[in-house]
């Protein structure tokens, strides 16, 4: 899956709220401009997402991981496919958002 956005426009992620119901630390962020996702293979999800959930947790068999998922404005994940910026090896929302091309406002 690939993401793309305008190089002319600064990409910002704004913290909305901390989310319950996740293992580890999960938060909802609003992205400006929206994250555009194109499928990398047939059947993959695609769309433009204004909101994402970033989840940082320690998984039993793979260790530390920070994943980004597309969501609605309430923090409900709309697809469990990890977005660009997701990574293993650390617990860091700011790093994951930077990997997706967004700077964290106030961070």
TAKAZI-V285129 format. One record per backbone hydrogen bond with DSSP energy under -1.0 kcal/mol. NH is the residue of the N-H (numbers start at 1). CO is the residue of the C=O. E is the energy in kcal/mol with one decimal. If there is no record, write none. Layout:
NH,CO,E
NH,CO,E
This chain:
2,38,-1.7
4,36,-1.3
12,32,-3.0
13,103,-2.7
14,30,-2.7
16,28,-3.0
17,28,-1.1
19,26,-3.1
25,56,-2.8
27,54,-2.1
28,17,-3.0
29,52,-2.6
30,14,-2.5
31,50,-3.9
32,12,-2.5
35,49,-2.8
37,47,-3.3
38,2,-2.6
44,41,-2.0
47,37,-2.2
49,35,-2.6
52,29,-2.2
53,69,-2.6
54,27,-2.5
55,67,-2.8
56,25,-3.0
57,65,-2.4
59,63,-2.9
63,59,-1.9
65,57,-2.2
66,87,-3.0
67,55,-2.7
69,53,-2.7
71,51,-2.2
72,76,-1.8
75,72,-1.7
78,70,-2.4
83,68,-2.9
86,83,-2.1
87,66,-2.8
89,64,-3.2
96,92,-2.0
97,93,-2.7
98,94,-2.3
99,95,-2.2
100,96,-1.1
101,98,-1.5
102,97,-2.7
103,11,-2.4
105,13,-2.8
107,104,-2.0
